[in-house]
């Protein structure tokens, strides 16, 4: 009798344990991910409410990328880079990495040319957005859709 | 902290726009990965890069986790006078790495 009750308890605990084991992996699979909304929030935090127009900025990323861990990216802005008319900053954002910011670059008339390049990581196929802040306060942007076959951030050492 | 590689033209004409290339070895750990035991690997990235030309800041970049390991950054500047370009990287642990390059302007 005592044997039976104790075995029932074990069975129940085993079942509860199993249910927990099957439920937890689904929770673990969900990764932190920025969404177009969090990207908008990040943009709002950096540049505020000002309207952003398309143009002047050229965001250069290969449209099809094999390895998301290193992607060559360059941004250039059509600007004379004089004391009166120059690019103050360039911000780059993404939609689907765990974090929406990529890089913010601050420059001035001494740059001579409003351009920079670096290497970035992308966790998924997504849109990448570059926004340039000009000395007159206007904002210009360019968007590129990138397809990534091997995503970054997924590998577990 | 890390090894750096800088490429600045040694000579330039006054007013010429020169390209500067910089590379530093750094893991740029995102903080989203886990180790063999399933424990999260703490975030460790270079979050700030600054370049000064004879003491005046000419370029500054705020980096985030989306920058690939061993950050490579290229940018431009106008060769105004002979002197030194100084480069400074700061990471999450507050460690600072510096490098410098001389330029002669004719």
Interface residues (C-beta under 8 A of the other chain):
Chain A: X31 X32 X69 X70 X71 X74 X94 X97 X98 X99 X101 X102 X103 X104 X105 X106 X107 X108 X110 X111 X112 X113 X115 X116 X117 X118 X119 X120 X121 X122 X152 X153 X155 X156 X157
Chain B: X17 X18 X30 X32 X33 X34 X35 X36 X41 X53 X56 X58 X59 X60 X61 X62 X63 X64 X65 X66 X67 X68 X69 X71 X72 X73 X74 X75 X76 X77 X78 X80
